[in-house]
Amino acid sequence: MDQFFLKVSIMLVPALMAITCHEVSHGYVAYRFGDDTAKSLGRLTLNPLKHLDIIGTLMIFIVGIGWAKPVPVNFGNLRRPKRDMIWVAAAGPITNFSLAAVSALLMRGMQALGDLIGDASLMQFLIDPMVLMLAFSVYINLLLAIFNLIPVPPLDGGRVAVGLLPERQAIAYSRIEPYGMIIIIVLVFFTNLFSYIISPALSLGVRLLAGSQSNLVFSVTNLMFK
């Protein structure tokens, strides 16, 4: 039980921030391009309770990836729907990549500070849990960004692909969206997508951002899902 609460204390804040900022960014960019649906429903807020999906949050602790309630976007309200849809969709992964980069920078800085002040300092007891939370933040944000770039609608990568394709091909490709989640489940659980694409991309991202602290990120992640 103590181990469970330890894991929750490290994972909860980074996970909620990752999925909340992801959704808010979609709504905010849509608002900037003319659609106020998310704003009118009170979804342009960083209050995680407004975005929380219980099953999606639990899945983060069980399998390492989850989701929030999607922020509603009426693409018909966008000033240039086909072009603007690209930016609305891309906003989520861009936000997660940005959070991962900031988390990595803070983690490396705090780890260096901890090395300077020594293990016996009272400050070290505050630094250690924050470093672990930042390490998990690097992992979960990179994973969400990479996963959402899978080019299958309704994932963000699929929406970006629809926006980039010529009109006829875009219409044809968008028709797979009702079956998108089935396709994604098949890809994740019945192919080597994670082993050959997502995991290598995730490892590369961690090494690029965390540098010499990459092993810390991998260790924390392994500990969280043991």
C-alpha positions as CSV (number, residue, x, y, z in Angstrom):
1,M,0.0,0.0,0.0
2,D,2.9,2.4,0.8
3,Q,4.4,1.6,-2.6
4,F,1.1,2.4,-4.3
5,F,0.8,5.8,-2.6
6,L,4.4,6.6,-3.4
7,K,3.7,5.9,-7.1
8,V,0.5,8.0,-7.1
9,S,2.4,10.9,-5.4
10,I,5.0,10.9,-8.2
11,M,2.7,10.3,-11.1
12,L,-0.5,12.2,-10.4
13,V,0.5,15.8,-10.8
14,P,2.7,15.3,-14.0
15,A,0.0,13.1,-15.6
16,L,-2.9,15.5,-14.9
17,M,-0.8,18.4,-16.1
18,A,0.1,16.6,-19.3
19,I,-3.4,15.6,-20.3
20,T,-5.0,18.9,-19.1
21,C,-2.6,21.1,-21.0
22,H,-2.9,18.9,-24.0
23,E,-6.7,19.4,-24.2
24,V,-6.6,23.1,-23.2
25,S,-4.2,23.8,-26.0
26,H,-6.6,22.4,-28.6
27,G,-9.4,24.6,-27.3
28,Y,-7.3,27.7,-27.0
29,V,-5.9,27.4,-30.6
30,A,-9.4,26.7,-31.9
31,Y,-10.6,29.9,-30.1
32,R,-7.8,31.9,-31.6
33,F,-8.9,30.7,-35.1
34,G,-12.6,31.5,-34.5
35,D,-14.3,28.7,-32.6
36,D,-15.4,29.6,-29.1
37,T,-17.1,26.2,-28.4
38,A,-14.5,25.2,-25.7
39,K,-14.5,28.7,-24.1
40,S,-18.3,28.8,-23.9
41,L,-18.4,25.4,-22.2
42,G,-15.7,26.5,-19.6
43,R,-13.1,24.2,-20.9
44,L,-10.3,26.8,-21.4
45,T,-9.1,26.2,-17.9
46,L,-6.2,24.4,-16.3
47,N,-8.5,23.0,-13.6
48,P,-8.1,19.3,-14.2
49,L,-11.5,18.5,-12.8
50,K,-13.0,20.1,-15.9
51,H,-11.1,17.7,-18.2
52,L,-10.8,14.6,-16.1
53,D,-11.8,11.2,-17.5
54,I,-11.7,8.7,-14.7
55,I,-11.0,5.7,-17.0
56,G,-8.4,7.6,-19.0
57,T,-6.6,8.8,-15.8
58,L,-6.6,5.3,-14.3
59,M,-5.1,3.9,-17.5
60,I,-2.0,6.1,-17.0
61,F,-1.3,4.3,-13.7
62,I,-2.1,0.9,-15.3
63,V,-0.5,0.9,-18.7
64,G,1.4,4.2,-18.8
65,I,-0.8,6.2,-21.2
66,G,-4.3,7.7,-20.8
67,W,-6.6,10.5,-21.9
68,A,-8.8,13.3,-20.8
69,K,-12.3,14.3,-22.0
70,P,-11.7,15.7,-25.5
71,V,-12.2,19.5,-25.7
72,P,-15.0,20.0,-28.2
73,V,-14.1,21.8,-31.4
74,N,-16.5,22.8,-34.1
75,F,-14.3,22.8,-37.1
76,G,-17.1,24.6,-39.1
77,N,-16.5,27.7,-37.0
78,L,-12.8,28.0,-37.9
79,R,-12.0,30.8,-40.3
80,R,-10.2,28.4,-42.7
81,P,-11.3,24.9,-41.5
82,K,-8.9,22.7,-43.5
83,R,-5.8,24.8,-42.7
84,D,-6.8,25.8,-39.2
85,M,-7.6,22.2,-38.3
86,I,-3.9,21.4,-38.7
87,W,-2.9,23.9,-36.0
88,V,-5.7,22.9,-33.7
89,A,-4.7,19.3,-33.9
90,A,-0.9,19.9,-33.7
91,A,-1.3,22.1,-30.6
92,G,-1.7,19.1,-28.3
93,P,1.5,17.3,-29.2
94,I,3.4,20.6,-29.4
95,T,2.3,21.4,-25.9
96,N,3.4,18.0,-24.6
97,F,6.8,18.3,-26.3
98,S,7.2,21.7,-24.7
99,L,6.3,20.5,-21.3
100,A,8.7,17.6,-21.7
101,A,11.5,20.0,-22.6
102,V,10.8,22.3,-19.7
103,S,10.5,19.4,-17.3
104,A,13.9,18.0,-18.5
105,L,15.5,21.4,-18.0
106,L,14.2,21.8,-14.5
107,M,15.0,18.2,-13.6
108,R,18.6,18.6,-14.7
109,G,18.9,21.9,-12.9
110,M,17.5,20.6,-9.6
111,Q,19.6,17.4,-9.8
112,A,22.7,19.6,-10.2
113,L,21.5,21.7,-7.2
114,G,21.0,18.6,-5.2
115,D,24.5,17.4,-5.9
116,L,25.9,20.7,-4.7
117,I,24.1,20.9,-1.4
118,G,24.7,17.3,-0.4
119,D,22.5,14.4,0.9
120,A,22.3,15.6,4.5
121,S,20.6,18.9,3.7
122,L,17.0,19.5,4.5
123,M,16.6,21.0,1.1
124,Q,17.5,17.6,-0.4
125,F,14.3,16.1,1.0
126,L,12.4,18.6,-1.0
127,I,14.4,18.3,-4.1
128,D,14.4,14.5,-4.4
129,P,10.6,14.1,-4.9
130,M,10.4,17.0,-7.3
131,V,13.2,15.5,-9.4
132,L,11.2,12.2,-9.6
133,M,8.0,14.0,-10.6
134,L,9.9,16.0,-13.3
135,A,11.5,12.8,-14.6
136,F,8.1,11.2,-14.9
137,S,6.8,14.4,-16.5
138,V,9.5,14.1,-19.3
139,Y,8.3,10.5,-19.9
140,I,4.5,11.0,-19.9
141,N,4.6,14.2,-22.0
142,L,6.9,12.6,-24.6
143,L,4.7,9.5,-24.7
144,L,1.5,11.5,-25.2
145,A,3.0,13.6,-27.9
146,I,4.4,10.7,-29.9
147,F,1.4,8.5,-29.4
148,N,-1.0,11.3,-30.6
149,L,1.1,11.8,-33.7
150,I,0.0,8.4,-35.0
151,P,-1.7,9.4,-38.3
152,V,-5.0,7.8,-37.6
153,P,-8.0,10.1,-36.9
154,P,-9.3,10.9,-34.3
155,L,-5.7,11.2,-33.0
156,D,-4.0,14.5,-33.6
157,G,-1.7,13.0,-36.2
158,G,-4.7,11.8,-38.2
159,R,-6.3,15.2,-38.1
160,V,-3.1,16.8,-39.2
161,A,-2.9,14.3,-42.1
162,V,-6.4,15.1,-43.2
163,G,-5.6,18.8,-43.2
164,L,-2.4,18.3,-45.3
165,L,-4.0,16.0,-47.9
166,P,-5.6,17.3,-51.1
167,E,-9.3,17.8,-50.8
168,R,-10.5,14.5,-52.4
169,Q,-8.0,12.4,-50.5
170,A,-8.7,14.3,-47.2
171,I,-12.4,13.5,-47.5
172,A,-11.7,9.9,-48.2
173,Y,-9.2,9.6,-45.3
174,S,-11.5,11.4,-42.8
175,R,-14.1,8.7,-43.4
176,I,-12.1,6.2,-41.3
177,E,-12.5,8.3,-38.2
178,P,-15.5,6.3,-36.8
179,Y,-13.3,3.2,-36.9
180,G,-10.2,5.0,-35.8
181,M,-10.2,3.8,-32.2
182,I,-10.6,0.2,-33.4
183,I,-7.6,0.7,-35.7
184,I,-5.6,2.2,-32.9
185,I,-6.4,-0.7,-30.5
186,V,-5.4,-3.2,-33.2
187,L,-2.1,-1.3,-33.9
188,V,-1.2,-1.0,-30.2
189,F,-2.1,-4.5,-29.0
190,F,-1.7,-6.7,-32.1
191,T,1.2,-5.2,-33.9
192,N,4.8,-4.2,-33.1
193,L,4.0,-0.5,-33.2
194,F,5.2,0.2,-29.7
195,S,8.3,-2.0,-30.0
196,Y,9.5,-0.7,-33.4
197,I,8.3,2.9,-33.6
198,I,6.9,4.4,-30.3
199,S,9.5,3.0,-27.9
200,P,12.5,3.9,-30.0
201,A,11.1,7.4,-30.6
202,L,10.4,7.8,-26.9
203,S,13.9,6.6,-25.9
204,L,15.5,9.0,-28.4
205,G,13.4,11.9,-27.1
206,V,14.3,11.2,-23.5
207,R,18.0,11.0,-24.4
208,L,17.9,14.3,-26.3
209,L,16.1,16.2,-23.6
210,A,17.4,14.6,-20.4
211,G,21.0,14.0,-21.6
212,S,23.1,12.6,-18.7
213,Q,19.9,12.2,-16.6
214,S,18.3,9.9,-19.2
215,N,18.9,6.9,-17.0
216,L,17.0,8.6,-14.1
217,V,14.0,9.0,-16.4
218,F,14.1,5.4,-17.4
219,S,14.6,4.2,-13.8
220,V,11.7,6.3,-12.5
221,T,9.4,5.0,-15.3
222,N,10.4,1.4,-14.7
223,L,9.7,1.9,-11.0
224,M,6.3,3.4,-11.6
225,F,5.1,0.5,-13.7
226,K,6.7,-2.5,-11.8
